[in-house]
Amino acid sequence: MSTVECAFEVLGTPDAEPLIILHGFFASSRNWRQVAEKLAAHYHVYVLDMRNHGLSPHHPVMDYAVMAADLLLFMDTHDLTKSHLLGHSMGGKIAIWFALNHPERVDKLIVADIAPVSYTHCFNNLIEALKELPLSEISNRKQAEQWLAPHIPELSYRQFLLQNLILKEGAYCWRVDLDIFESQAPNIIAFPDVEHLAPYTGSALFLGGGESKYIKAEAVSPLFPQATISMIAGAGHWLHVQQPVEFLRQVENFLAMR
């Protein structure tokens, strides 16, 4: 299995308990900076760029086994025997897979709006729209946002995706490799077989958006018998953005419990 060394940001004091944050598909460490800054008051926070995202290396394989291996390499490289994990969406699935395979390396587990299941949605139309964006005709980000509007109606989601559009040597280009994203998207939607794995019996919190349907209690409970499932009202899939105060309150309370 070919691992990559993930780029990362680190906040807080080294003598505090470590906390690793794992972002979702198409995101990066920068999307979690405000949350990380708050949590850094009490924890030594590492915010990773997963492979093919942010400033991390590109690699043609992107599934939960290899990304969990990247996380293990990161912990070993930084002498983290054990750490709290906080993962959202794709990052939540990485954290789930890691906890099931390396329970001794996890202190407390927080999973944001995802479950250990294979979903049925598809990224094909989204990625095709991004690939068709006429980069040579784009002179500013607003033009790109307007061009994508018919394909991606939600403004906040367009703006989120366009964080991957960067200006390089006077021309716009994608920071991510959209061909890799297209070929590997089915792995992101799916989840590996767990029948051979023992349940994770440590402390776990599954936080869901009250308006989201990603949390599947029937899939969580058998694998995480000690897990608490909590839904945040007024939030969808992007619960840490839509309800940041309540999200942080629940995360901090859970991490502080002994």
N, C-alpha and C positions, 0 to 999 in steps of 0.2 A: 504494500500500500504506500503510495507516494504522498508524503505530507508536505505542507508548505508552512513557512514561518509567517504567522499573521502579524500585520501591522496593528498598532494599538495606541491608545491614549491611557495615561495613568494619572489618577488624581487622589488626593488624600495623603495621609502620613503612613510610611512603611510599617510602623509598629501596630497599626490597626488591623482588624480582621480583613482578609482579602475577600473581594466580591468581584466576580467576572460578569460583564454584561454582553449578551449575544444578540445582535440585531436580526431583522427579518430580511426577506428576499428584496433585492433592489435598494436596501438601506445601507447604512455604514455607521461607524462610531459617532460621526457628527450628529446623527439624528437623536442620539441619547445623551448629548453633552449636558443639557440642562438637568436632566434627572441625575446624571452621574455627579454633577457639581453639588447637588443637594445631599446625595448619599455619601459623598466624600467627607462630610463633616464627621462621620462616625466610622467609615470603612476605607480601606485602601482599595480603590476602585480601578479595575482594568476594563476598558471598553475596546473590544476587538473589532477589527475589520476581518470578516470571514473571507476565505479564498474567493477570488473573482469579484470582490466588493472593495470599495474604498481604495486604500493604498496597498492592499495585499496583492500578492502575485496571482496571475491568472493560471488556471489549470483546466484541462478539458473535462476532468471528472469532478462532479459536485454532487455528492449524496451524503446521507447522514453518517455513514460509517467513516468516510474520509474526513468530514468536518469535525467529527468527534475525535478522530486521531490527531487533527490539527490542534484541537483544544488540549489534548493530553500532552502533545509536544510543547505547547505554550506553557502549561503548568510545570512540566519538568524543566524547561529552560529557565523559568523564573523561580525555581525552587519553591513552588507552591504545593505542599504535600496535600493540602485540603483547601477548598474554597467554597463560599456561597456562590450559587449560579442564578442568574436572572436572564431568561431568554424570552424573546417575543417572536411569535409566528415561526418562521423558519428557525430562528435562534432558540425558540422554545423547544422545537423538535430536536435540535442538536443537544440541548441540555437534558431532555428526556432520555435520549439514546445514551448519552454519556453517563447519566445517573444509573441507568439499568445495567450498563457494562462495567462501570468503575465506581460503584457505590462508596467505596472507601475513600474516594477523592473528593466527595461532595459533603459539605457541611449542611447547608439548607438550600432547598431547591424552590425557585419561583418561576412559574411558567405563565406567560401572558398570552391569553386568547388563542390557544391552540391545544390540540389533543393528540395522543399517539395513534392516529388513524390516517388512512389514505382518503383524501377528499376527491370530489368529482369535478371541481372547477378547472378551468384551463387558462393558460397564459398566452396561447397562440396569437389571438387577435391583438392583444396588448403589445406583445413583442414585435409583431409585424408592423404595427403602427409606428413604433419607435424606429424600426429599421427603415421605414419609408420616409421618415422626416428628411426633407431635402437640405442637408447640412450646408451645402455650398451656397444656398440661397438665404441662409439665416444670418442676420447681422446682430441680433440681440435675443435674449432669452424670452422676451415678451412675444416675439414673432413665433418662436418655437411653441410656446404655450398656446397661442391662438391657432396654430396649424393643427395641433393635437386635439383641440377642443371637440371636434365632431367625433373623434375616435375614443376619447377618454373624457366623458362629460363632467366628472367631478373635479372641480378646480384644485382643491387641496391635494388630490392624488396626482394630478398632472404636475403640480409644483414639486411634490415629493419625488416623482420620477425624474424630473428635469434637474435635480441636484446631481444626477450622473452625467449631465451635459457640461463639458468644460471647454474653456477657450485655450487653445494651444497654438502658439506661433501665429496668432491672428485669425485662426479659423476654429469653428466649433467642431467638437468630436465627442464621441461617447467614451467615458472613463471605463465603462464595463464592456465586455465582449458579448454583444448581443447574440452572436452565433452560439456561444457556449451556453448562454442563458436559455436560448431556444431549445437546444438539444438536451439540456439537463433539467428543464422545468418539470418534466414528469417525475423526476426523483424528488423534487421539492414538494410536490403535491402529495406524493406517496409517503409511506412510512414502512421501514423494514419489518420483517417477520419477528415477532417477539415470543413465540411459543416456547423457545428454548431458554428463555431468560427468567430468572427469579424476580419476584416483585421487589421494588425498592421500598424498604421499610423505614427510611429516614423521614425527616420533616419535609413536607412539601406543601406549597400553596399554588393553586391554579386560579388565576385571576382572569375573569372574562368580562367582556363588555355586555351590558344588559341588553343591548340591541344587536348583538352578534350571535351567530349560531355555531361558532367554531368549537366551543367547549362541549365535549361529549362525556358526560359523567359516567356512562356505562362503559366507556373505554378507559377512563382514568382510574376508577376505583379498584379494579382487579390488579393493576400494575402498581398502584400507589395507595395501599390500604390506609396509610396514615395521612393522606392528603386532605386538605381543606379546599373546597371549591367556593369561591366568592365572586359574585357578579356585581359589577359597578354600574349603577344606574346612569343613564344619559350618555353612555359611551358605546361605540361600536368596536371594530377591530383595533383601532388606533387609540386604545383606552388611556395610554400614558400621555397622549397629546390632548385628547378630548376632555379628560378629567384628571389632570396632573396632580392636583392636591389630594384627592381621594386615593389615587393610585399610590402616591408616595406614602400616604398615611398607612395604608394597608401593608405595603412592603416593609416600611420601617417597624411597624408593630410586630410583624411576623419575625423579622430578623432579630428583634430585641427579646423575643420570648425565650425562656430557658426551661 
